[in-house]
Amino acid sequence: MAATKASGLMEANNLDIDPVAIVTPRSPDAARGVIADRIMEASSLTPEMREKLIDGVTPSIVTTRDAVDMVAATEKSLDAASKILTDMDAGAVEALRALARKIDAWDQIVDWALEDAAETKGGRPTVPQNDNVSISAYLKYCDQLGLTPTGRKALGVKDGGEGGKKAKLTALRSGRSA
């Protein structure tokens, strides 16, 4: 939402965002039929403009996909990687599980904040300080455990969980047959 289309485009470009619609007082229905993950407000938007536009924009806030259960997705990945994971990986696996729980909990907190904001006309979500490290840490653990294509390549693990030289050596060291 912005005071003008030009100011909305300028802020979107500054934030490196490709907007799906820019709603302005001159085009209050620009978001009709559009599905968006979030609504951004340009600094040019006055509180009065926001109040007039928000009711027409709010129905556009629909997540483009179903929510992801990180704990379930993590368990599915760990089950698929059971051929390459050893007892030596137990600590990293538990850290990965803890991060998955933390990411799921953060998503719930954000959902509650959005619901609270929707109940207050003109209210903005009150969300605690952003967690900008859990997902990157989660992905690092996935790489180290061979749960991503890059991680599997680095470990020498072939598709389907069958190991390359490094994976066979790891299996032998852990007492499993290669």
N, C-alpha and C positions, 0 to 999 in steps of 0.2 A: 504494500500500500504506500502511496506517495501523493504529494500535493500535485505533481504533474508527471506525465509519462517520462519526460526527459530527466527529471530529478531521480525518478525510480530507476531508470536505466543506468544513469551515472553511478548511483550507489551500488547497484547490482554488479556493474563492471568492476568497481573498486573492490568488491568482496569476492570477485571471480565467481559470480553466480549467474546461471542462465535461467532467468525467471520464466515461469510458465504463463504468467499473467501479471499485468501491472494495473492495479485498481486505483483509480483517482476519482475525485469529485465529478469530473467530466465523463468518466467511464466506470460508474459504480458496479456494473454487471460484468466487468471484464473477466471475472473468475467463475462466472456461471458455467457449470458443466466441466470445470477443470478440477483435476485431482492433484492436491499438493501435499507435501510432507510437512511443510511449515509455512507460516506467514511472516514475512519480513516487513518491517516498518521503516521507511526512509526517514531521515532526520528532518526532512521538509514537512512531514505530516504533523499537523497541529492536533491537540487533543479533541477539538471539535470535529475536525475532519475524520479522525479515527472513530469517534463515536457514531458518526453517520454511516461510515463504510463497514464497520466490523460485522454487523449482522448479515450483510450480504456476502461477506468473505468467509466467515466461519464454517459454513457448510462445505467449503472446498477442502477443509483439513481432513483428509482421509489418507491414512497411510497406504502407500501404493502396494504394499504386500502385508501378509500376516506377520504378526510379531514372531520373532525367533526365540525359541527357548534355548539359551546358550548351554545350560547344563545338559539338556537332552542331546544337543548337537555334539557337545564335547564327549559325552559317553559313547555316542555312535562312532565318533572318530577313534576313540581309544579302543573300542571293541574291534574295529577294522584294523587297527595297528597292533593287535595283540601278538602278531608273529614277530614284530621287530622290537617291542618293548621288553625290557628286562627288569629284574628286581632293582637294579642300579638306577632305574628311571623313576622309582616310586616317589621320591621327593618332588621331582619336576612334575610328575603326573598330578600329585596332590595340589601343588601350587597352581597348576592349570585349572583344576576343578574349583579351587577357591576363587580364582579370577572369573571363571564362568558364573559362579554364584554372585559375585560382586557386580558383574555387568548386568545380570538379570535383575538384581535388586535396584540398581541405578535406573534401569528402564521403568521399573514400577514407581519409583519416586518421581520421575519426570511425568508419568501418566497421572499420578495424583495431583501434581502441581498444575497440569493442564486442566484437569477437571475442576479444581478449585478456582482457577482463573476464569473458566467458562461460566461459573456460577456468579461471578462478580462482573457486572457489565462494565466494560472498559478496563478490566483488570489484566495485569500481566502475570504470567506464571512466576511464582516465587520458588526458585529451585536453588538448592545449596550449591556451593562452589562446584564448577564443572569437574568431572573426573576425566582428564584428558590423557591418562596414562594406562588405564586398565586394558583397553583394547590393544594398544601397541605392545604391552607386556604379554598379553595373551597370545598374540601372533608370534612373538619371539619364542615363547615356550613351544608353540606348535611347530615352528621351524626346527628348534633344537630336538624335538621328539620325533621328527620325520612325519609330521601330520599335514604338511603342505608340500606342493610340488617342489619348491625350492629346498625345503628341508630334506625331502627324500633324495633329491639329486645330490645334495651335500653329503648325505650318509651313504650314498651308493645303493639306495633301495630302489628296486625296479617296481613297475606298476603291479598291482595285485598283492603287494606286501612281500614279494620274494626279494631277498637281499642280494646285493652286489658283494664285492669283496669285504667292504667295511662291515656290512650287516652280518656276513658269515663269521667274521672274526669276533664280532660282539656276541653272536650266538654261541660260539665255541667257548668264549671266556665265561659266559654265564652258565655253562653246563648243559646247553641245549644242543641238539644235533643241527648242523648247518644244512 
